Amino acid sequence: MAKLLEDLDPGTPVRCGDGVVAGEVRAVYSTGESRMAEYLCVYWTARGEETLVPTDEVLTIEDGAVVLRLTLQGYADLVGFDAASNPLLRRLH
């Protein structure tokens, strides 16, 4: 299992702060030429949609999953993500 956000594989489960498995990582993004992970593209199972989650929302990577800070409801307002509409983002993995 990856220990760094930059090394996460697509399909890594995403759990919210309340322990609920809410979706999976689809990609890790940086801005410009940076190699530092700044966003996770998360596919939310219940919504059937991908959104970007800033990496400062990640509490830990444990038990084969990324654990986010908030409950599932805390991420309900995130807007859908379309990589083609965000040319400044660069996919790391």
PyMOL Python script that loads the backbone (N, CA, C, O; Angstrom):
from pymol import cmd

cmd.read_pdbstr("""\
ATOM      1  N   MET A   1       0.842  -1.191   0.000  1.00  0.00           N
ATOM      2  CA  MET A   1       0.000   0.000   0.000  1.00  0.00           C
ATOM      3  C   MET A   1       0.879   1.243   0.000  1.00  0.00           C
ATOM      4  O   MET A   1       1.900   1.293   0.685  1.00  0.00           O
ATOM      5  N   ALA A   2       0.483   2.219  -0.755  1.00  0.00           N
ATOM      6  CA  ALA A   2       1.209   3.484  -0.842  1.00  0.00           C
ATOM      7  C   ALA A   2       1.241   4.172   0.521  1.00  0.00           C
ATOM      8  O   ALA A   2       0.277   4.121   1.285  1.00  0.00           O
ATOM      9  N   LYS A   3       2.357   4.809   0.801  1.00  0.00           N
ATOM     10  CA  LYS A   3       2.484   5.582   2.033  1.00  0.00           C
ATOM     11  C   LYS A   3       2.450   7.072   1.753  1.00  0.00           C
ATOM     12  O   LYS A   3       2.283   7.879   2.667  1.00  0.00           O
ATOM     13  N   LEU A   4       2.612   7.441   0.473  1.00  0.00           N
ATOM     14  CA  LEU A   4       2.578   8.833   0.060  1.00  0.00           C
ATOM     15  C   LEU A   4       1.395   9.049  -0.876  1.00  0.00           C
ATOM     16  O   LEU A   4       1.037   8.161  -1.649  1.00  0.00           O
ATOM     17  N   LEU A   5       0.796  10.226  -0.802  1.00  0.00           N
ATOM     18  CA  LEU A   5      -0.327  10.536  -1.691  1.00  0.00           C
ATOM     19  C   LEU A   5       0.076  10.439  -3.153  1.00  0.00           C
ATOM     20  O   LEU A   5      -0.707   9.995  -3.992  1.00  0.00           O
ATOM     21  N   GLU A   6       1.292  10.852  -3.453  1.00  0.00           N
ATOM     22  CA  GLU A   6       1.775  10.826  -4.835  1.00  0.00           C
ATOM     23  C   GLU A   6       1.823   9.414  -5.410  1.00  0.00           C
ATOM     24  O   GLU A   6       1.829   9.246  -6.630  1.00  0.00           O
ATOM     25  N   ASP A   7       1.856   8.402  -4.554  1.00  0.00           N
ATOM     26  CA  ASP A   7       1.973   7.014  -4.992  1.00  0.00           C
ATOM     27  C   ASP A   7       0.663   6.235  -4.965  1.00  0.00           C
ATOM     28  O   ASP A   7       0.650   5.036  -5.242  1.00  0.00           O
ATOM     29  N   LEU A   8      -0.431   6.902  -4.637  1.00  0.00           N
ATOM     30  CA  LEU A   8      -1.716   6.192  -4.573  1.00  0.00           C
ATOM     31  C   LEU A   8      -2.112   5.634  -5.936  1.00  0.00           C
ATOM     32  O   LEU A   8      -1.939   6.290  -6.963  1.00  0.00           O
ATOM     33  N   ASP A   9      -2.634   4.440  -5.930  1.00  0.00           N
ATOM     34  CA  ASP A   9      -3.113   3.821  -7.159  1.00  0.00           C
ATOM     35  C   ASP A   9      -4.593   4.127  -7.366  1.00  0.00           C
ATOM     36  O   ASP A   9      -5.349   4.223  -6.400  1.00  0.00           O
ATOM     37  N   PRO A  10      -5.007   4.281  -8.618  1.00  0.00           N
ATOM     38  CA  PRO A  10      -6.444   4.399  -8.887  1.00  0.00           C
ATOM     39  C   PRO A  10      -7.158   3.171  -8.310  1.00  0.00           C
ATOM     40  O   PRO A  10      -6.666   2.046  -8.388  1.00  0.00           O
ATOM     41  N   GLY A  11      -8.305   3.421  -7.744  1.00  0.00           N
ATOM     42  CA  GLY A  11      -9.075   2.344  -7.122  1.00  0.00           C
ATOM     43  C   GLY A  11      -8.881   2.228  -5.628  1.00  0.00           C
ATOM     44  O   GLY A  11      -9.574   1.450  -4.973  1.00  0.00           O
ATOM     45  N   THR A  12      -7.929   3.004  -5.064  1.00  0.00           N
ATOM     46  CA  THR A  12      -7.739   2.995  -3.614  1.00  0.00           C
ATOM     47  C   THR A  12      -9.017   3.489  -2.950  1.00  0.00           C
ATOM     48  O   THR A  12      -9.510   4.561  -3.304  1.00  0.00           O
ATOM     49  N   PRO A  13      -9.571   2.734  -1.992  1.00  0.00           N
ATOM     50  CA  PRO A  13     -10.798   3.168  -1.325  1.00  0.00           C
ATOM     51  C   PRO A  13     -10.613   4.488  -0.575  1.00  0.00           C
ATOM     52  O   PRO A  13      -9.529   4.797  -0.081  1.00  0.00           O
ATOM     53  N   VAL A  14     -11.694   5.250  -0.507  1.00  0.00           N
ATOM     54  CA  VAL A  14     -11.721   6.504   0.243  1.00  0.00           C
ATOM     55  C   VAL A  14     -12.761   6.362   1.347  1.00  0.00           C
ATOM     56  O   VAL A  14     -13.934   6.090   1.093  1.00  0.00           O
ATOM     57  N   ARG A  15     -12.291   6.557   2.593  1.00  0.00           N
ATOM     58  CA  ARG A  15     -13.196   6.535   3.743  1.00  0.00           C
ATOM     59  C   ARG A  15     -13.312   7.945   4.289  1.00  0.00           C
ATOM     60  O   ARG A  15     -12.357   8.721   4.271  1.00  0.00           O
ATOM     61  N   CYS A  16     -14.488   8.254   4.769  1.00  0.00           N
ATOM     62  CA  CYS A  16     -14.697   9.550   5.416  1.00  0.00           C
ATOM     63  C   CYS A  16     -14.370   9.418   6.899  1.00  0.00           C
ATOM     64  O   CYS A  16     -14.141   8.318   7.400  1.00  0.00           O
ATOM     65  N   GLY A  17     -14.349  10.541   7.584  1.00  0.00           N
ATOM     66  CA  GLY A  17     -13.979  10.577   8.988  1.00  0.00           C
ATOM     67  C   GLY A  17     -14.820   9.697   9.887  1.00  0.00           C
ATOM     68  O   GLY A  17     -14.374   9.302  10.964  1.00  0.00           O
ATOM     69  N   ASP A  18     -16.025   9.386   9.460  1.00  0.00           N
ATOM     70  CA  ASP A  18     -16.893   8.518  10.257  1.00  0.00           C
ATOM     71  C   ASP A  18     -16.706   7.044   9.912  1.00  0.00           C
ATOM     72  O   ASP A  18     -17.453   6.197  10.403  1.00  0.00           O
ATOM     73  N   GLY A  19     -15.715   6.724   9.072  1.00  0.00           N
ATOM     74  CA  GLY A  19     -15.410   5.341   8.729  1.00  0.00           C
ATOM     75  C   GLY A  19     -16.145   4.790   7.524  1.00  0.00           C
ATOM     76  O   GLY A  19     -15.858   3.676   7.086  1.00  0.00           O
ATOM     77  N   VAL A  20     -17.084   5.544   6.981  1.00  0.00           N
ATOM     78  CA  VAL A  20     -17.864   5.098   5.829  1.00  0.00           C
ATOM     79  C   VAL A  20     -16.992   5.074   4.581  1.00  0.00           C
ATOM     80  O   VAL A  20     -16.334   6.065   4.265  1.00  0.00           O
ATOM     81  N   VAL A  21     -16.982   3.935   3.863  1.00  0.00           N
ATOM     82  CA  VAL A  21     -16.288   3.881   2.575  1.00  0.00           C
ATOM     83  C   VAL A  21     -17.194   4.581   1.576  1.00  0.00           C
ATOM     84  O   VAL A  21     -18.293   4.114   1.278  1.00  0.00           O
ATOM     85  N   ALA A  22     -16.710   5.715   1.060  1.00  0.00           N
ATOM     86  CA  ALA A  22     -17.549   6.595   0.249  1.00  0.00           C
ATOM     87  C   ALA A  22     -17.252   6.525  -1.233  1.00  0.00           C
ATOM     88  O   ALA A  22     -18.072   6.946  -2.049  1.00  0.00           O
ATOM     89  N   GLY A  23     -16.089   5.998  -1.597  1.00  0.00           N
ATOM     90  CA  GLY A  23     -15.727   5.966  -3.002  1.00  0.00           C
ATOM     91  C   GLY A  23     -14.321   5.471  -3.187  1.00  0.00           C
ATOM     92  O   GLY A  23     -13.813   4.675  -2.397  1.00  0.00           O
ATOM     93  N   GLU A  24     -13.684   5.961  -4.261  1.00  0.00           N
ATOM     94  CA  GLU A  24     -12.326   5.536  -4.569  1.00  0.00           C
ATOM     95  C   GLU A  24     -11.539   6.652  -5.244  1.00  0.00           C
ATOM     96  O   GLU A  24     -12.101   7.552  -5.868  1.00  0.00           O
ATOM     97  N   VAL A  25     -10.232   6.563  -5.100  1.00  0.00           N
ATOM     98  CA  VAL A  25      -9.334   7.503  -5.767  1.00  0.00           C
ATOM     99  C   VAL A  25      -9.306   7.144  -7.248  1.00  0.00           C
ATOM    100  O   VAL A  25      -9.140   5.979  -7.609  1.00  0.00           O
ATOM    101  N   ARG A  26      -9.468   8.141  -8.091  1.00  0.00           N
ATOM    102  CA  ARG A  26      -9.352   7.929  -9.535  1.00  0.00           C
ATOM    103  C   ARG A  26      -8.012   8.448 -10.058  1.00  0.00           C
ATOM    104  O   ARG A  26      -7.464   7.907 -11.018  1.00  0.00           O
ATOM    105  N   ALA A  27      -7.481   9.515  -9.414  1.00  0.00           N
ATOM    106  CA  ALA A  27      -6.207  10.097  -9.845  1.00  0.00           C
ATOM    107  C   ALA A  27      -5.695  11.042  -8.768  1.00  0.00           C
ATOM    108  O   ALA A  27      -6.433  11.449  -7.870  1.00  0.00           O
ATOM    109  N   VAL A  28      -4.411  11.382  -8.879  1.00  0.00           N
ATOM    110  CA  VAL A  28      -3.774  12.355  -7.997  1.00  0.00           C
ATOM    111  C   VAL A  28      -3.242  13.463  -8.896  1.00  0.00           C
ATOM    112  O   VAL A  28      -2.610  13.190  -9.917  1.00  0.00           O
ATOM    113  N   TYR A  29      -3.499  14.721  -8.516  1.00  0.00           N
ATOM    114  CA  TYR A  29      -3.123  15.866  -9.345  1.00  0.00           C
ATOM    115  C   TYR A  29      -2.245  16.859  -8.590  1.00  0.00           C
ATOM    116  O   TYR A  29      -2.334  17.003  -7.371  1.00  0.00           O
ATOM    117  N   SER A  30      -1.397  17.536  -9.354  1.00  0.00           N
ATOM    118  CA  SER A  30      -0.631  18.679  -8.862  1.00  0.00           C
ATOM    119  C   SER A  30      -0.952  19.853  -9.782  1.00  0.00           C
ATOM    120  O   SER A  30      -1.656  19.699 -10.781  1.00  0.00           O
ATOM    121  N   THR A  31      -0.431  21.018  -9.435  1.00  0.00           N
ATOM    122  CA  THR A  31      -0.594  22.162 -10.327  1.00  0.00           C
ATOM    123  C   THR A  31       0.749  22.498 -10.947  1.00  0.00           C
ATOM    124  O   THR A  31       1.795  22.368 -10.310  1.00  0.00           O
ATOM    125  N   GLY A  32       0.707  22.930 -12.193  1.00  0.00           N
ATOM    126  CA  GLY A  32       1.933  23.305 -12.899  1.00  0.00           C
ATOM    127  C   GLY A  32       2.913  22.160 -12.979  1.00  0.00           C
ATOM    128  O   GLY A  32       2.540  21.029 -13.289  1.00  0.00           O
ATOM    129  N   GLU A  33       4.177  22.459 -12.696  1.00  0.00           N
ATOM    130  CA  GLU A  33       5.245  21.454 -12.780  1.00  0.00           C
ATOM    131  C   GLU A  33       5.540  20.788 -11.437  1.00  0.00           C
ATOM    132  O   GLU A  33       6.461  19.977 -11.339  1.00  0.00           O
ATOM    133  N   SER A  34       4.782  21.115 -10.426  1.00  0.00           N
ATOM    134  CA  SER A  34       4.997  20.548  -9.098  1.00  0.00           C
ATOM    135  C   SER A  34       4.827  19.026  -9.122  1.00  0.00           C
ATOM    136  O   SER A  34       4.025  18.493  -9.889  1.00  0.00           O
ATOM    137  N   ARG A  35       5.588  18.340  -8.277  1.00  0.00           N
ATOM    138  CA  ARG A  35       5.462  16.891  -8.123  1.00  0.00           C
ATOM    139  C   ARG A  35       4.737  16.558  -6.827  1.00  0.00           C
ATOM    140  O   ARG A  35       4.600  15.387  -6.474  1.00  0.00           O
ATOM    141  N   MET A  36       4.272  17.584  -6.116  1.00  0.00           N
ATOM    142  CA  MET A  36       3.582  17.386  -4.855  1.00  0.00           C
ATOM    143  C   MET A  36       2.080  17.231  -5.090  1.00  0.00           C
ATOM    144  O   MET A  36       1.464  18.024  -5.802  1.00  0.00           O
ATOM    145  N   ALA A  37       1.512  16.213  -4.487  1.00  0.00           N
ATOM    146  CA  ALA A  37       0.073  15.984  -4.604  1.00  0.00           C
ATOM    147  C   ALA A  37      -0.685  17.141  -3.966  1.00  0.00           C
ATOM    148  O   ALA A  37      -0.447  17.492  -2.810  1.00  0.00           O
ATOM    149  N   GLU A  38      -1.603  17.730  -4.735  1.00  0.00           N
ATOM    150  CA  GLU A  38      -2.413  18.827  -4.212  1.00  0.00           C
ATOM    151  C   GLU A  38      -3.902  18.488  -4.186  1.00  0.00           C
ATOM    152  O   GLU A  38      -4.657  19.042  -3.388  1.00  0.00           O
ATOM    153  N   TYR A  39      -4.316  17.578  -5.064  1.00  0.00           N
ATOM    154  CA  TYR A  39      -5.724  17.187  -5.138  1.00  0.00           C
ATOM    155  C   TYR A  39      -5.846  15.700  -5.402  1.00  0.00           C
ATOM    156  O   TYR A  39      -5.021  15.103  -6.094  1.00  0.00           O
ATOM    157  N   LEU A  40      -6.890  15.113  -4.837  1.00  0.00           N
ATOM    158  CA  LEU A  40      -7.285  13.754  -5.183  1.00  0.00           C
ATOM    159  C   LEU A  40      -8.557  13.852  -5.997  1.00  0.00           C
ATOM    160  O   LEU A  40      -9.485  14.572  -5.628  1.00  0.00           O
ATOM    161  N   CYS A  41      -8.603  13.141  -7.086  1.00  0.00           N
ATOM    162  CA  CYS A  41      -9.853  13.000  -7.829  1.00  0.00           C
ATOM    163  C   CYS A  41     -10.542  11.792  -7.225  1.00  0.00           C
ATOM    164  O   CYS A  41     -10.058  10.665  -7.342  1.00  0.00           O
ATOM    165  N   VAL A  42     -11.664  12.030  -6.586  1.00  0.00           N
ATOM    166  CA  VAL A  42     -12.401  10.978  -5.885  1.00  0.00           C
ATOM    167  C   VAL A  42     -13.708  10.708  -6.614  1.00  0.00           C
ATOM    168  O   VAL A  42     -14.463  11.629  -6.925  1.00  0.00           O
ATOM    169  N   TYR A  43     -13.965   9.433  -6.881  1.00  0.00           N
ATOM    170  CA  TYR A  43     -15.266   9.007  -7.407  1.00  0.00           C
ATOM    171  C   TYR A  43     -16.123   8.663  -6.200  1.00  0.00           C
ATOM    172  O   TYR A  43     -15.805   7.754  -5.434  1.00  0.00           O
ATOM    173  N   TRP A  44     -17.225   9.412  -6.041  1.00  0.00           N
ATOM    174  CA  TRP A  44     -18.148   9.199  -4.929  1.00  0.00           C
ATOM    175  C   TRP A  44     -19.218   8.219  -5.384  1.00  0.00           C
ATOM    176  O   TRP A  44     -19.991   8.526  -6.292  1.00  0.00           O
ATOM    177  N   THR A  45     -19.273   7.063  -4.778  1.00  0.00           N
ATOM    178  CA  THR A  45     -20.174   5.995  -5.194  1.00  0.00           C
ATOM    179  C   THR A  45     -21.635   6.436  -5.160  1.00  0.00           C
ATOM    180  O   THR A  45     -22.354   6.224  -6.136  1.00  0.00           O
ATOM    181  N   ALA A  46     -22.084   7.033  -4.081  1.00  0.00           N
ATOM    182  CA  ALA A  46     -23.492   7.423  -3.943  1.00  0.00           C
ATOM    183  C   ALA A  46     -23.897   8.490  -4.951  1.00  0.00           C
ATOM    184  O   ALA A  46     -25.039   8.509  -5.410  1.00  0.00           O
ATOM    185  N   ARG A  47     -22.981   9.369  -5.293  1.00  0.00           N
ATOM    186  CA  ARG A  47     -23.279  10.453  -6.241  1.00  0.00           C
ATOM    187  C   ARG A  47     -23.073  10.024  -7.677  1.00  0.00           C
ATOM    188  O   ARG A  47     -23.676  10.589  -8.589  1.00  0.00           O
ATOM    189  N   GLY A  48     -22.220   9.021  -7.889  1.00  0.00           N
ATOM    190  CA  GLY A  48     -21.890   8.601  -9.238  1.00  0.00           C
ATOM    191  C   GLY A  48     -21.117   9.672  -9.984  1.00  0.00           C
ATOM    192  O   GLY A  48     -21.298   9.858 -11.188  1.00  0.00           O
ATOM    193  N   GLU A  49     -20.246  10.381  -9.255  1.00  0.00           N
ATOM    194  CA  GLU A  49     -19.569  11.545  -9.817  1.00  0.00           C
ATOM    195  C   GLU A  49     -18.170  11.688  -9.222  1.00  0.00           C
ATOM    196  O   GLU A  49     -17.926  11.317  -8.074  1.00  0.00           O
ATOM    197  N   GLU A  50     -17.253  12.236 -10.032  1.00  0.00           N
ATOM    198  CA  GLU A  50     -15.912  12.550  -9.555  1.00  0.00           C
ATOM    199  C   GLU A  50     -15.850  14.009  -9.118  1.00  0.00           C
ATOM    200  O   GLU A  50     -16.471  14.879  -9.728  1.00  0.00           O
ATOM    201  N   THR A  51     -15.086  14.264  -8.045  1.00  0.00           N
ATOM    202  CA  THR A  51     -14.808  15.624  -7.603  1.00  0.00           C
ATOM    203  C   THR A  51     -13.337  15.703  -7.198  1.00  0.00           C
ATOM    204  O   THR A  51     -12.679  14.682  -7.000  1.00  0.00           O
ATOM    205  N   LEU A  52     -12.841  16.913  -7.082  1.00  0.00           N
ATOM    206  CA  LEU A  52     -11.495  17.113  -6.552  1.00  0.00           C
ATOM    207  C   LEU A  52     -11.585  17.401  -5.064  1.00  0.00           C
ATOM    208  O   LEU A  52     -12.406  18.200  -4.614  1.00  0.00           O
ATOM    209  N   VAL A  53     -10.718  16.730  -4.311  1.00  0.00           N
ATOM    210  CA  VAL A  53     -10.618  16.943  -2.873  1.00  0.00           C
ATOM    211  C   VAL A  53      -9.201  17.418  -2.586  1.00  0.00           C
ATOM    212  O   VAL A  53      -8.244  16.724  -2.928  1.00  0.00           O
ATOM    213  N   PRO A  54      -9.045  18.584  -1.966  1.00  0.00           N
ATOM    214  CA  PRO A  54      -7.695  19.048  -1.627  1.00  0.00           C
ATOM    215  C   PRO A  54      -7.009  18.040  -0.697  1.00  0.00           C
ATOM    216  O   PRO A  54      -7.648  17.464   0.182  1.00  0.00           O
ATOM    217  N   THR A  55      -5.726  17.838  -0.897  1.00  0.00           N
ATOM    218  CA  THR A  55      -5.023  16.837  -0.098  1.00  0.00           C
ATOM    219  C   THR A  55      -4.918  17.215   1.376  1.00  0.00           C
ATOM    220  O   THR A  55      -4.627  16.351   2.204  1.00  0.00           O
ATOM    221  N   ASP A  56      -5.144  18.472   1.725  1.00  0.00           N
ATOM    222  CA  ASP A  56      -5.123  18.813   3.150  1.00  0.00           C
ATOM    223  C   ASP A  56      -6.334  18.258   3.889  1.00  0.00           C
ATOM    224  O   ASP A  56      -6.412  18.368   5.113  1.00  0.00           O
ATOM    225  N   GLU A  57      -7.275  17.665   3.168  1.00  0.00           N
ATOM    226  CA  GLU A  57      -8.420  16.981   3.779  1.00  0.00           C
ATOM    227  C   GLU A  57      -8.081  15.549   4.190  1.00  0.00           C
ATOM    228  O   GLU A  57      -8.868  14.911   4.889  1.00  0.00           O
ATOM    229  N   VAL A  58      -6.924  15.035   3.769  1.00  0.00           N
ATOM    230  CA  VAL A  58      -6.535  13.662   4.077  1.00  0.00           C
ATOM    231  C   VAL A  58      -5.951  13.596   5.484  1.00  0.00           C
ATOM    232  O   VAL A  58      -4.992  14.294   5.813  1.00  0.00           O
ATOM    233  N   LEU A  59      -6.556  12.734   6.309  1.00  0.00           N
ATOM    234  CA  LEU A  59      -6.026  12.526   7.656  1.00  0.00           C
ATOM    235  C   LEU A  59      -4.876  11.535   7.643  1.00  0.00           C
ATOM    236  O   LEU A  59      -3.842  11.752   8.276  1.00  0.00           O
ATOM    237  N   THR A  60      -5.073  10.433   6.907  1.00  0.00           N
ATOM    238  CA  THR A  60      -4.067   9.379   6.892  1.00  0.00           C
ATOM    239  C   THR A  60      -4.323   8.420   5.732  1.00  0.00           C
ATOM    240  O   THR A  60      -5.379   8.444   5.100  1.00  0.00           O
ATOM    241  N   ILE A  61      -3.345   7.594   5.478  1.00  0.00           N
ATOM    242  CA  ILE A  61      -3.495   6.464   4.575  1.00  0.00           C
ATOM    243  C   ILE A  61      -3.295   5.235   5.442  1.00  0.00           C
ATOM    244  O   ILE A  61      -2.195   4.990   5.938  1.00  0.00           O
ATOM    245  N   GLU A  62      -4.354   4.466   5.625  1.00  0.00           N
ATOM    246  CA  GLU A  62      -4.264   3.309   6.517  1.00  0.00           C
ATOM    247  C   GLU A  62      -5.185   2.196   6.063  1.00  0.00           C
ATOM    248  O   GLU A  62      -6.216   2.439   5.436  1.00  0.00           O
ATOM    249  N   ASP A  63      -4.802   0.977   6.386  1.00  0.00           N
ATOM    250  CA  ASP A  63      -5.597  -0.206   6.076  1.00  0.00           C
ATOM    251  C   ASP A  63      -6.027  -0.244   4.619  1.00  0.00           C
ATOM    252  O   ASP A  63      -7.148  -0.648   4.308  1.00  0.00           O
ATOM    253  N   GLY A  64      -5.136   0.178   3.723  1.00  0.00           N
ATOM    254  CA  GLY A  64      -5.434   0.123   2.299  1.00  0.00           C
ATOM    255  C   GLY A  64      -6.415   1.162   1.813  1.00  0.00           C
ATOM    256  O   GLY A  64      -6.998   1.003   0.740  1.00  0.00           O
ATOM    257  N   ALA A  65      -6.615   2.240   2.587  1.00  0.00           N
ATOM    258  CA  ALA A  65      -7.576   3.284   2.207  1.00  0.00           C
ATOM    259  C   ALA A  65      -7.051   4.661   2.593  1.00  0.00           C
ATOM    260  O   ALA A  65      -6.203   4.805   3.474  1.00  0.00           O
ATOM    261  N   VAL A  66      -7.581   5.663   1.907  1.00  0.00           N
ATOM    262  CA  VAL A  66      -7.342   7.057   2.258  1.00  0.00           C
ATOM    263  C   VAL A  66      -8.462   7.465   3.198  1.00  0.00           C
ATOM    264  O   VAL A  66      -9.633   7.219   2.909  1.00  0.00           O
ATOM    265  N   VAL A  67      -8.121   8.081   4.313  1.00  0.00           N
ATOM    266  CA  VAL A  67      -9.123   8.524   5.282  1.00  0.00           C
ATOM    267  C   VAL A  67      -9.191  10.049   5.245  1.00  0.00           C
ATOM    268  O   VAL A  67      -8.196  10.737   5.474  1.00  0.00           O
ATOM    269  N   LEU A  68     -10.394  10.563   4.948  1.00  0.00           N
ATOM    270  CA  LEU A  68     -10.615  12.007   4.892  1.00  0.00           C
ATOM    271  C   LEU A  68     -11.095  12.535   6.232  1.00  0.00           C
ATOM    272  O   LEU A  68     -11.587  11.782   7.072  1.00  0.00           O
ATOM    273  N   ARG A  69     -10.947  13.817   6.419  1.00  0.00           N
ATOM    274  CA  ARG A  69     -11.257  14.504   7.676  1.00  0.00           C
ATOM    275  C   ARG A  69     -12.749  14.542   8.023  1.00  0.00           C
ATOM    276  O   ARG A  69     -13.121  14.274   9.166  1.00  0.00           O
ATOM    277  N   LEU A  70     -13.597  14.867   7.061  1.00  0.00           N
ATOM    278  CA  LEU A  70     -15.022  15.091   7.326  1.00  0.00           C
ATOM    279  C   LEU A  70     -15.869  13.839   7.106  1.00  0.00           C
ATOM    280  O   LEU A  70     -15.396  12.836   6.572  1.00  0.00           O
ATOM    281  N   THR A  71     -17.122  13.919   7.525  1.00  0.00           N
ATOM    282  CA  THR A  71     -18.078  12.863   7.209  1.00  0.00           C
ATOM    283  C   THR A  71     -18.476  12.994   5.741  1.00  0.00           C
ATOM    284  O   THR A  71     -18.158  13.993   5.097  1.00  0.00           O
ATOM    285  N   LEU A  72     -19.155  12.009   5.225  1.00  0.00           N
ATOM    286  CA  LEU A  72     -19.592  12.028   3.828  1.00  0.00           C
ATOM    287  C   LEU A  72     -20.393  13.292   3.516  1.00  0.00           C
ATOM    288  O   LEU A  72     -20.206  13.900   2.462  1.00  0.00           O
ATOM    289  N   GLN A  73     -21.266  13.682   4.410  1.00  0.00           N
ATOM    290  CA  GLN A  73     -22.084  14.885   4.206  1.00  0.00           C
ATOM    291  C   GLN A  73     -21.224  16.139   4.063  1.00  0.00           C
ATOM    292  O   GLN A  73     -21.620  17.084   3.381  1.00  0.00           O
ATOM    293  N   GLY A  74     -20.069  16.155   4.689  1.00  0.00           N
ATOM    294  CA  GLY A  74     -19.175  17.306   4.625  1.00  0.00           C
ATOM    295  C   GLY A  74     -18.622  17.573   3.229  1.00  0.00           C
ATOM    296  O   GLY A  74     -18.123  18.666   2.960  1.00  0.00           O
ATOM    297  N   TYR A  75     -18.704  16.591   2.346  1.00  0.00           N
ATOM    298  CA  TYR A  75     -18.208  16.742   0.979  1.00  0.00           C
ATOM    299  C   TYR A  75     -19.333  16.842  -0.053  1.00  0.00           C
ATOM    300  O   TYR A  75     -19.079  16.790  -1.256  1.00  0.00           O
ATOM    301  N   ALA A  76     -20.546  16.980   0.404  1.00  0.00           N
ATOM    302  CA  ALA A  76     -21.707  17.009  -0.488  1.00  0.00           C
ATOM    303  C   ALA A  76     -21.721  18.215  -1.424  1.00  0.00           C
ATOM    304  O   ALA A  76     -22.314  18.139  -2.500  1.00  0.00           O
ATOM    305  N   ASP A  77     -21.090  19.317  -1.048  1.00  0.00           N
ATOM    306  CA  ASP A  77     -21.128  20.536  -1.859  1.00  0.00           C
ATOM    307  C   ASP A  77     -20.025  20.613  -2.921  1.00  0.00           C
ATOM    308  O   ASP A  77     -19.987  21.570  -3.695  1.00  0.00           O
ATOM    309  N   LEU A  78     -19.140  19.634  -2.970  1.00  0.00           N
ATOM    310  CA  LEU A  78     -18.080  19.662  -3.985  1.00  0.00           C
ATOM    311  C   LEU A  78     -18.694  19.506  -5.374  1.00  0.00           C
ATOM    312  O   LEU A  78     -19.604  18.703  -5.583  1.00  0.00           O
ATOM    313  N   VAL A  79     -18.179  20.287  -6.309  1.00  0.00           N
ATOM    314  CA  VAL A  79     -18.715  20.235  -7.680  1.00  0.00           C
ATOM    315  C   VAL A  79     -18.014  19.144  -8.476  1.00  0.00           C
ATOM    316  O   VAL A  79     -16.892  18.748  -8.160  1.00  0.00           O
ATOM    317  N   GLY A  80     -18.689  18.667  -9.507  1.00  0.00           N
ATOM    318  CA  GLY A  80     -18.129  17.642 -10.375  1.00  0.00           C
ATOM    319  C   GLY A  80     -16.829  18.095 -11.010  1.00  0.00           C
ATOM    320  O   GLY A  80     -16.604  19.290 -11.201  1.00  0.00           O
ATOM    321  N   PHE A  81     -15.976  17.139 -11.335  1.00  0.00           N
ATOM    322  CA  PHE A  81     -14.656  17.430 -11.893  1.00  0.00           C
ATOM    323  C   PHE A  81     -14.557  16.893 -13.310  1.00  0.00           C
ATOM    324  O   PHE A  81     -14.949  15.761 -13.591  1.00  0.00           O
ATOM    325  N   ASP A  82     -14.023  17.730 -14.204  1.00  0.00           N
ATOM    326  CA  ASP A  82     -13.749  17.356 -15.581  1.00  0.00           C
ATOM    327  C   ASP A  82     -12.305  17.743 -15.874  1.00  0.00           C
ATOM    328  O   ASP A  82     -11.986  18.929 -15.953  1.00  0.00           O
ATOM    329  N   ALA A  83     -11.435  16.759 -16.037  1.00  0.00           N
ATOM    330  CA  ALA A  83     -10.001  17.029 -16.238  1.00  0.00           C
ATOM    331  C   ALA A  83      -9.747  17.913 -17.452  1.00  0.00           C
ATOM    332  O   ALA A  83      -8.844  18.749 -17.421  1.00  0.00           O
ATOM    333  N   ALA A  84     -10.516  17.748 -18.512  1.00  0.00           N
ATOM    334  CA  ALA A  84     -10.307  18.543 -19.725  1.00  0.00           C
ATOM    335  C   ALA A  84     -10.575  20.027 -19.489  1.00  0.00           C
ATOM    336  O   ALA A  84     -10.063  20.869 -20.227  1.00  0.00           O
ATOM    337  N   SER A  85     -11.358  20.354 -18.487  1.00  0.00           N
ATOM    338  CA  SER A  85     -11.677  21.752 -18.185  1.00  0.00           C
ATOM    339  C   SER A  85     -10.689  22.380 -17.211  1.00  0.00           C
ATOM    340  O   SER A  85     -10.852  23.533 -16.811  1.00  0.00           O
ATOM    341  N   ASN A  86      -9.681  21.632 -16.835  1.00  0.00           N
ATOM    342  CA  ASN A  86      -8.700  22.110 -15.857  1.00  0.00           C
ATOM    343  C   ASN A  86      -7.282  21.909 -16.386  1.00  0.00           C
ATOM    344  O   ASN A  86      -6.561  21.042 -15.893  1.00  0.00           O
ATOM    345  N   PRO A  87      -6.869  22.697 -17.383  1.00  0.00           N
ATOM    346  CA  PRO A  87      -5.567  22.472 -18.023  1.00  0.00           C
ATOM    347  C   PRO A  87      -4.349  22.762 -17.136  1.00  0.00           C
ATOM    348  O   PRO A  87      -3.242  22.338 -17.466  1.00  0.00           O
ATOM    349  N   LEU A  88      -4.529  23.461 -16.037  1.00  0.00           N
ATOM    350  CA  LEU A  88      -3.394  23.754 -15.166  1.00  0.00           C
ATOM    351  C   LEU A  88      -3.062  22.599 -14.221  1.00  0.00           C
ATOM    352  O   LEU A  88      -2.008  22.588 -13.585  1.00  0.00           O
ATOM    353  N   LEU A  89      -3.971  21.629 -14.137  1.00  0.00           N
ATOM    354  CA  LEU A  89      -3.712  20.475 -13.290  1.00  0.00           C
ATOM    355  C   LEU A  89      -2.964  19.409 -14.071  1.00  0.00           C
ATOM    356  O   LEU A  89      -3.209  19.197 -15.259  1.00  0.00           O
ATOM    357  N   ARG A  90      -2.045  18.742 -13.378  1.00  0.00           N
ATOM    358  CA  ARG A  90      -1.263  17.682 -14.006  1.00  0.00           C
ATOM    359  C   ARG A  90      -1.431  16.387 -13.209  1.00  0.00           C
ATOM    360  O   ARG A  90      -1.212  16.352 -11.998  1.00  0.00           O
ATOM    361  N   ARG A  91      -1.820  15.338 -13.909  1.00  0.00           N
ATOM    362  CA  ARG A  91      -2.026  14.052 -13.264  1.00  0.00           C
ATOM    363  C   ARG A  91      -0.672  13.449 -12.899  1.00  0.00           C
ATOM    364  O   ARG A  91       0.218  13.330 -13.742  1.00  0.00           O
ATOM    365  N   LEU A  92      -0.532  13.071 -11.631  1.00  0.00           N
ATOM    366  CA  LEU A  92       0.707  12.464 -11.174  1.00  0.00           C
ATOM    367  C   LEU A  92       0.682  10.954 -11.306  1.00  0.00           C
ATOM    368  O   LEU A  92       1.681  10.341 -11.681  1.00  0.00           O
ATOM    369  N   HIS A  93      -0.447  10.362 -11.002  1.00  0.00           N
ATOM    370  CA  HIS A  93      -0.513   8.904 -11.016  1.00  0.00           C
ATOM    371  C   HIS A  93      -1.935   8.481 -11.255  1.00  0.00           C
ATOM    372  O   HIS A  93      -2.223   7.285 -11.306  1.00  0.00           O
TER     373      HIS A  93
END
""", "prot")
cmd.dss("prot")
cmd.show_as("cartoon", "prot")
cmd.util.cbc("prot")
cmd.orient("prot")
